[in-house]
């Protein structure tokens, strides 16, 4: 029992060390990690975010990249993606800047690093916060640095289909002690008892009875279960080997599909951790997606939408305050003509070769 009571904290320490970060807080999901990352910026002592501020986001990501921004009253400035990386087109950052722009939410899609180095530099030069949503790209790298280490706050997911699994789970990393303590408090009801005596966000009083239940922030209960922490400690040890296997499969996929103009596949930026095999059907080839979907279904090959598709195409957008920098042509094309097939941390040579054969015949 004593072992289980410390595993979530141990996993946080191990995860921080793996990413060369000072702090990591484990939560119950990547969605909760994004929620706390956004919330923490509203309670900073200096330059907190305020309702009505604008945040730059990519048009394609998972829904819970966006929801915390809406829930905290922020306006979304939505940028298009690069069709060959599925990541945000950073050339639009300057166009998106307005007086109320306060932050960038950067997302690396399906294992492929976006340009977090460029986004962080852009943010620093203009006094913006940079939140790095790395929930889909654990163990990806850019210029020898892990994805998920560029943001003032970076988030991760260990959902059962992700690079490592704790059944459900997420993580927030940072090098900022104030943000770390804010997140740790809000993770557990907004109380103070998990914070150190020399906390930088509150002053401890000499009253143990009341201090044990002293609430200092409007928080949540998004703590992980201890079993998830225990599983995560062991999963993290296996991550380098599992990523290597994913990358071998990714290399074969690139070899088989590169140069075929019918299929637009992700151009690798840095080193992908190869979450999946992503394809956008080239509109010039004139192959309808329903034809491809039918062939995959008949071959019993699973497929799904690229991440969550284009956010503006979902019913939920009616609840958002948002503005698109342009008509989002690439994001809409990926939404209408894109899909991905899953990767796994073991040899998929036979399956990838079969995928190639099925798609080749279906697209003729």
C-alpha positions as CSV (number, residue, x, y, z in Angstrom):
1,X,0.0,0.0,0.0
2,X,2.8,2.4,0.9
3,X,4.3,1.8,-2.6
4,X,1.1,2.6,-4.3
5,X,0.6,5.9,-2.4
6,X,3.8,7.4,-3.9
7,X,3.7,6.1,-7.4
8,X,2.0,9.1,-9.1
9,X,4.6,11.4,-7.5
10,X,7.4,9.0,-8.6
11,X,6.1,8.9,-12.1
12,X,6.0,12.7,-12.2
13,X,9.6,12.8,-11.1
14,X,10.7,10.2,-13.6
15,X,8.7,11.9,-16.4
16,X,10.3,15.3,-15.6
17,X,13.7,13.7,-15.6
18,X,13.1,12.0,-18.9
19,X,12.3,15.4,-20.5
20,X,14.9,17.3,-18.6
21,X,12.3,19.4,-16.9
22,X,12.1,20.7,-13.4
23,X,8.5,19.7,-12.6
24,X,5.8,17.3,-13.8
25,X,2.4,16.8,-12.3
26,X,0.4,13.7,-13.2
27,X,-3.4,14.0,-13.7
28,X,-6.2,11.7,-14.8
29,X,-6.0,12.5,-18.6
30,X,-4.4,14.6,-21.2
31,X,-7.6,16.6,-21.4
32,X,-7.3,17.5,-17.7
33,X,-3.6,18.4,-18.4
34,X,-4.8,21.0,-20.9
35,X,-7.4,22.3,-18.6
36,X,-5.0,22.9,-15.8
37,X,-2.4,24.4,-18.1
38,X,-4.8,27.0,-19.2
39,X,-6.3,27.6,-15.7
40,X,-2.9,28.1,-14.2
41,X,-2.2,31.0,-16.4
42,X,-5.2,32.8,-15.0
43,X,-3.8,32.7,-11.5
44,X,-0.2,33.8,-12.0
45,X,0.8,36.8,-9.9
46,X,2.2,38.7,-12.8
47,X,0.5,39.1,-16.2
48,X,-2.3,36.5,-15.7
49,X,-4.6,35.7,-18.6
50,X,-8.0,37.4,-18.6
51,X,-11.3,36.6,-20.2
52,X,-11.5,38.0,-23.7
53,X,-7.8,37.5,-24.4
54,X,-7.0,35.8,-27.6
55,X,-5.1,32.5,-28.1
56,X,-3.6,31.3,-31.4
57,X,-4.5,27.7,-32.2
58,X,-4.2,25.3,-35.1
59,X,-7.3,24.3,-37.0
60,X,-6.7,20.6,-36.5
61,X,-6.3,19.0,-33.1
62,X,-8.3,17.1,-30.5
63,X,-11.4,18.8,-29.1
64,X,-9.9,19.2,-25.6
65,X,-7.1,21.4,-27.0
66,X,-9.8,24.0,-27.5
67,X,-12.4,23.4,-24.9
68,X,-10.5,24.8,-21.9
69,X,-9.9,28.0,-23.8
70,X,-13.6,28.4,-24.4
71,X,-14.4,27.5,-20.8
72,X,-12.1,30.2,-19.5
73,X,-13.6,32.9,-21.8
74,X,-10.7,33.1,-24.3
75,X,-11.1,33.9,-28.0
76,X,-9.6,31.5,-30.5
77,X,-7.5,32.8,-33.4
78,X,-7.6,29.7,-35.7
79,X,-4.7,29.1,-38.2
80,X,-4.6,26.8,-41.1
81,X,-2.3,23.8,-41.3
82,X,0.5,22.7,-43.7
83,X,-1.0,19.9,-45.7
84,X,2.2,17.9,-45.8
85,X,2.8,18.0,-42.0
86,X,-0.8,18.4,-40.7
87,X,0.7,20.9,-38.3
88,X,0.0,24.6,-38.0
89,X,1.3,26.9,-40.7
90,X,3.6,29.2,-38.7
91,X,3.8,31.6,-41.5
92,X,0.4,32.9,-40.3
93,X,1.5,33.7,-36.8
94,X,2.3,37.3,-37.5
95,X,-1.0,37.8,-39.4
96,X,-2.9,36.4,-36.3
97,X,-1.3,38.9,-33.9
98,X,-3.6,41.6,-32.5
99,X,-3.4,43.7,-29.3
100,X,-5.4,41.2,-27.3
101,X,-3.3,38.2,-28.4
102,X,-1.8,36.7,-25.2
103,X,-0.8,33.1,-25.9
104,X,-0.1,30.3,-28.5
105,X,-1.4,26.8,-28.1
106,X,1.0,24.7,-30.2
107,X,0.1,21.1,-31.1
108,X,2.3,18.4,-32.6
109,X,-0.1,16.2,-34.6
110,X,0.1,12.4,-34.4
111,X,3.8,12.1,-33.4
112,X,5.1,14.6,-35.9
113,X,6.7,17.7,-34.2
114,X,5.2,20.9,-35.3
115,X,7.6,23.9,-34.9
116,X,7.6,24.4,-31.2
117,X,11.0,26.1,-31.3
118,X,9.8,28.7,-33.8
119,X,6.5,29.2,-31.8
120,X,8.4,29.6,-28.5
121,X,10.7,32.1,-30.0
122,X,7.8,34.0,-31.6
123,X,6.0,34.0,-28.2
124,X,9.1,35.2,-26.3
125,X,9.7,38.0,-28.7
126,X,6.1,39.3,-28.3
127,X,5.5,38.6,-24.6
128,X,3.1,35.7,-25.2
129,X,2.6,32.5,-23.3
130,X,3.3,29.3,-25.1
131,X,1.4,26.2,-24.2
132,X,2.6,23.0,-25.9
133,X,0.0,20.3,-26.4
134,X,2.1,17.3,-26.9
135,X,-0.5,14.7,-26.1
136,X,-0.1,12.9,-29.4
137,X,3.6,13.2,-29.8
138,X,5.4,11.8,-26.7
139,X,9.1,11.0,-27.4
140,X,9.2,13.0,-30.7
141,X,12.3,15.1,-31.1
142,X,13.4,18.4,-32.7
143,X,17.0,19.2,-33.1
144,X,17.9,16.7,-30.3
145,X,15.4,18.1,-27.9
146,X,12.2,16.3,-26.8
147,X,8.9,17.6,-28.0
148,X,7.0,18.7,-24.9
149,X,10.0,20.7,-23.5
150,X,9.5,24.0,-25.4
151,X,6.4,25.4,-23.7
152,X,6.2,27.3,-20.5
153,X,3.7,24.6,-19.9
154,X,3.6,21.3,-21.9
155,X,1.0,18.6,-21.7
156,X,0.9,14.9,-22.4
157,X,-1.5,12.0,-22.5
158,X,-1.1,8.3,-21.5
159,X,-4.5,7.2,-22.8
160,X,-4.7,3.5,-23.7
161,X,-4.1,4.1,-27.4
162,X,-1.1,6.5,-27.0
163,X,2.7,5.9,-26.9
164,X,2.6,4.7,-23.3
165,X,-0.6,3.8,-21.5
166,X,-1.6,4.1,-17.9
167,X,-5.2,3.2,-18.8
168,X,-6.1,6.9,-18.4
169,X,-3.7,9.5,-17.5
170,X,-2.0,12.8,-18.4
171,X,1.0,15.0,-17.4
172,X,1.8,18.7,-17.2
173,X,5.5,19.7,-17.3
174,X,7.1,23.1,-16.6
175,X,10.3,24.7,-15.4
176,X,8.3,27.4,-13.6
177,X,7.8,26.7,-9.9
178,X,4.8,29.1,-9.6
179,X,3.0,27.3,-12.4
180,X,3.9,23.9,-10.9
181,X,2.4,24.8,-7.5
182,X,-0.7,26.3,-9.1
183,X,-1.3,23.1,-11.1
184,X,-0.6,20.9,-8.1
185,X,-3.1,22.8,-6.0
186,X,-5.9,22.9,-8.7
187,X,-5.4,19.2,-9.4
188,X,-6.7,18.4,-5.9
189,X,-9.7,20.7,-5.2
190,X,-7.5,23.9,-5.0
191,X,-6.3,23.1,-1.6
192,X,-2.9,23.8,-0.1
193,X,-2.0,20.7,1.8
194,X,0.0,19.1,-1.1
195,X,2.2,22.2,-1.4
196,X,5.6,22.7,0.3
197,X,6.0,24.8,3.5
198,X,8.0,27.3,1.5
199,X,5.4,27.6,-1.2
200,X,5.6,30.6,-3.6
201,X,1.8,30.9,-4.0
202,X,0.6,31.0,-0.4
203,X,1.9,31.5,3.2
204,X,1.4,28.6,5.5
205,X,-0.1,29.3,8.9
206,X,0.6,27.7,12.2
207,X,-2.7,25.8,12.4
208,X,-2.4,22.2,11.3
209,X,-6.2,21.6,11.7
210,X,-7.3,24.3,9.3
211,X,-4.2,24.0,7.0
212,X,-5.1,20.4,6.1
213,X,-8.3,21.7,4.5
214,X,-7.3,25.2,3.3
215,X,-8.6,26.0,-0.2
216,X,-6.6,28.7,-2.0
217,X,-7.8,28.3,-5.7
218,X,-10.9,27.2,-7.6
219,X,-9.7,23.8,-8.4
220,X,-10.9,20.4,-9.6
221,X,-10.5,16.7,-8.7
222,X,-8.4,15.5,-11.6
223,X,-5.9,13.4,-9.7
224,X,-4.8,10.1,-11.2
225,X,-5.4,6.8,-9.4
226,X,-2.2,5.4,-7.9
227,X,-2.4,2.3,-10.0
228,X,-2.0,4.5,-13.1
229,X,1.1,6.0,-11.6
230,X,2.5,2.5,-10.9
231,X,1.8,1.4,-14.5
232,X,3.3,4.7,-15.8
233,X,6.6,4.2,-14.0
234,X,7.1,0.9,-15.8
235,X,5.8,2.1,-19.2
236,X,8.2,5.0,-19.2
237,X,11.1,2.5,-18.9
238,X,9.9,0.8,-22.1
239,X,9.3,4.0,-24.1
240,X,12.6,4.2,-26.0
241,X,12.3,0.7,-27.3
242,X,8.6,1.1,-28.2
243,X,9.4,4.4,-30.1
244,X,12.2,2.7,-32.0
245,X,9.7,0.0,-33.2
246,X,7.2,2.6,-34.2
247,X,9.9,4.4,-36.2
248,X,10.9,1.3,-38.0
249,X,7.2,0.9,-39.2
250,X,7.1,4.6,-40.1
251,X,10.2,4.2,-42.2
252,X,8.6,1.4,-44.2
253,X,5.4,3.3,-44.6
254,X,7.4,6.3,-46.0
255,X,9.3,4.0,-48.4
256,X,6.1,2.5,-49.8
257,X,4.1,5.6,-50.1
258,X,6.6,8.4,-50.9
259,X,6.5,9.6,-54.4
260,X,2.9,8.4,-55.1
261,X,1.1,11.6,-55.9
262,X,-2.3,10.1,-55.1
263,X,-1.4,10.1,-51.4
264,X,-0.1,13.0,-49.4
265,X,1.7,11.7,-46.3
266,X,3.2,13.6,-43.4
267,X,6.5,15.2,-44.1
268,X,8.6,14.5,-41.0
269,X,9.8,17.5,-39.1
270,X,12.6,16.5,-36.7
271,X,12.1,12.9,-35.6
272,X,8.5,11.7,-35.4
273,X,7.4,9.3,-32.7
274,X,5.1,7.8,-35.3
275,X,1.7,7.7,-33.6
276,X,0.1,6.6,-36.9
277,X,0.2,6.5,-40.7
278,X,-1.6,9.6,-42.0
279,X,-2.8,10.0,-45.5
280,X,-4.6,12.9,-47.3
281,X,-6.0,11.9,-50.7
282,X,-4.7,14.3,-53.3
283,X,-7.7,16.1,-54.9
284,X,-5.9,16.2,-58.2
285,X,-6.1,12.4,-58.3
286,X,-9.9,12.5,-58.2
287,X,-10.2,9.5,-55.8
288,X,-13.2,9.9,-53.5
289,X,-12.6,9.1,-49.9
290,X,-15.7,6.9,-49.6
291,X,-14.1,4.6,-52.2
292,X,-11.0,4.2,-50.1
293,X,-13.0,3.8,-46.9
294,X,-15.0,1.0,-48.5
295,X,-11.9,-0.8,-49.6
296,X,-10.3,-0.5,-46.1
297,X,-13.5,-1.7,-44.4
298,X,-13.7,-4.7,-46.7
299,X,-10.1,-5.5,-46.0
300,X,-10.8,-5.2,-42.2
301,X,-8.2,-2.4,-41.8
302,X,-9.1,0.1,-39.1
303,X,-9.1,3.8,-39.9
304,X,-10.3,7.1,-38.4
305,X,-10.4,10.9,-38.8
306,X,-7.1,12.7,-38.5
307,X,-7.1,13.6,-34.8
308,X,-10.4,15.4,-34.4
309,X,-10.6,17.0,-37.9
310,X,-11.1,20.7,-38.4
311,X,-12.6,22.3,-35.3
312,X,-14.7,24.7,-37.3
313,X,-16.5,21.8,-38.9
314,X,-18.0,20.5,-35.6
315,X,-21.3,21.5,-34.0
316,X,-19.5,22.7,-30.9
317,X,-18.0,25.7,-32.7
318,X,-21.3,27.6,-32.3
319,X,-20.4,27.9,-28.6
320,X,-17.0,29.5,-29.3
321,X,-15.7,33.0,-29.7
322,X,-13.4,32.5,-32.6
323,X,-11.9,34.0,-35.8
324,X,-10.2,32.2,-38.6
325,X,-7.1,33.8,-40.2
326,X,-8.2,32.6,-43.6
327,X,-10.6,30.1,-45.1
328,X,-8.6,27.1,-43.7
329,X,-8.3,25.4,-47.1
330,X,-5.8,22.8,-46.0
331,X,-7.6,21.9,-42.8
332,X,-10.8,21.5,-44.6
333,X,-9.2,19.3,-47.2
334,X,-7.6,17.1,-44.5
335,X,-11.1,16.9,-42.8
336,X,-12.8,15.8,-46.1
337,X,-10.1,13.7,-47.7
338,X,-7.8,12.6,-44.9
339,X,-7.6,9.6,-42.5
340,X,-5.1,7.7,-40.5
341,X,-4.3,4.0,-39.8
342,X,-2.8,3.1,-36.5
343,X,0.8,2.2,-35.7
344,X,2.0,0.0,-32.9
345,X,5.3,-0.7,-31.1
346,X,6.0,-4.0,-32.8
347,X,6.8,-5.1,-36.4
348,X,4.0,-4.3,-38.8
349,X,5.8,-5.1,-42.0
350,X,3.2,-7.5,-43.3
351,X,0.3,-5.2,-42.3
352,X,1.9,-2.1,-43.9
353,X,2.6,-3.9,-47.1
354,X,-1.0,-5.1,-47.2
355,X,-2.2,-1.6,-46.6
356,X,-0.2,-0.4,-49.5
357,X,-1.7,-3.1,-51.8
358,X,-5.3,-2.3,-50.7
359,X,-4.9,1.4,-51.2
360,X,-3.1,1.0,-54.5
361,X,-5.9,-1.1,-55.9
362,X,-8.6,1.1,-54.5
363,X,-7.2,4.3,-55.9
364,X,-6.7,3.1,-59.4
